[in-house]
């Protein structure tokens, strides 16, 4: 007796809409000289999203938005749909976009991948916060402390590992005094990654409302 086997393709745990945004994502890329940008996640952890925005200064409408993604299908699809939802909205409207809304737009996500929609939303909010800080629009002005600086530095990547510079113990000391933030980095000043890390630290801290100067010091 000859038994015929049916061949079945791989069954993905995603909706057709997720797969469509994954295969043909919208608004992919990087905006040069963006008005605001946010970075959430880490490639070492498996998922990362960077969001870039251009904002009309009078209306505060997001005129252009793009994203870069490192991660799974859910990560790419949520980055795509989040940018679609935010484009053309005011900053205040875009802040109200939730991860549940993104998930619903995609026809649902597997529970184990729900964090991907959270990551994309946090990337968008970080880009908006970056814009507001640079333009003096922050209403809740939290004083800059060592804890605040440390939280910000968790978004600065250590290129040697792909993790942030806090988790990899690259920061030896942080001090905040009279508007001056001083960060001591455990790298020689002539290290190949030193200029990029310094630039990223200054960018993450320099927009804080009560910071007048960011001093980045290398160990040698």
LINPEVEN-V701701 format. One record per helix or strand. SS is the DSSP state (h for helix, s for strand). FROM is the first residue (numbers start at 0). LEN is the number of residues. If there is no record, write none. Layout:
SS_FROM_LEN, SS_FROM_LEN
//
This chain:
h_15_8, s_27_1, s_35_7, h_42_3, s_46_9, s_60_10, h_72_14, s_89_1, h_90_5, h_98_7, h_110_24, h_145_8, s_156_1, s_163_1, s_170_7, s_179_6, h_193_13, s_212_6
//
